[in-house]
């Protein structure tokens, strides 16, 4: 938690430590060393709070903030890969609509 800044307006727990960089799979997600391996912080936080994530599930940032590591279900939700992809596309579409006059 020493690398987490709480945004009291959004409720997001913003990771201030290292990330996975800006390109490639998993770009922009918080990373930390755990047991000698580099892991995604949001996954470690979820697992610590809620337990194991089954192989066919993944975590969706409902708050749409990749740097958020808040394991609360208002911020992270365990979903299927398909559901996560659908939500990601919906969020992209919403951002495009907001930008256009």
N, C-alpha and C positions, 0 to 999 in steps of 0.2 A: 504493500500500500504506500510505501515511501515514494513510488514513482507514479502515483495516481493523484490527479487534481479533480476534485468534485465540482461539477458545474451545477450550482444550485438552481439555475433557471431551467435546465433541461433534465436534471437528474443523472446525466451521464457521468461516469467515472472515466475521465480522460487520461489515457496512458501517456506519460511524458518520457518514457524510456525508449529504447531502440525499437525500430520497426523492421519489416522485411524489405524495405526499399520501395522504389517507385515503379518498378517494372516486373513483369512475370506473374506467375500464379501466386496468389496470396499477397500481392503488392499492397503495401500500406497498412498491413495489420501488425499490431504490437507483438513483439517477440521478447522472450526471456530465456535464460538458461535454467533448466530444472533437471537435476540428476545427471548432469553432463550432456544433456541434449537441448537443442533449441526448440522451444514450443510456442504455440500461439497463446498469448496471455488470456484472451477471452475464453478459450477452451479450458485452460487450467482453472480459471476462476469458476466457470460453470461446473466443472467436474468436482471441484472442491465443495461447492455449495449444494449441487443437485445429484451428483454421482455420474456414473458411466454414460457415455453417448454411444448408442448402438451403431454398428457399421453402416447401416443404410440411412442414418440421420446426420444432419449437420446443424450448425447454429446460424440463425438469421439475426442480424442486427436490426431489430424492429425500429430502433431509433435512427437508423440509417447512418450511424457514425462509426466508421471502422476503428477509430481509436478508443471507443467506449468498451470498457471491460466490466461493466456492471452486470452481475449475474441475475439480477431481478428480471422476471418474465416480461416486464414492460420494456426491457431493453434487448434481451436475448431470448430467443425461442428455438427449441429443438424442432426441426421440420425435415421433410424429405428434400432431396436435392432439387427435385422438380418444383416444389413449392417455393424454395428459396430463389430459384431462377425466375419464376413468375413474378415474385415480389420485387426482385431486382429490376426486371424490365418495367414493371409498373412505376417504380420509383424514378427510373430514367425518363419515362414518358411524362411523369408529373413535373420533373425539373425542366424538361423542354417546353412544356406548356406554360410554366411560370415565366420563362425567359421571353417567349414570344408575346408581342403586343396584342 
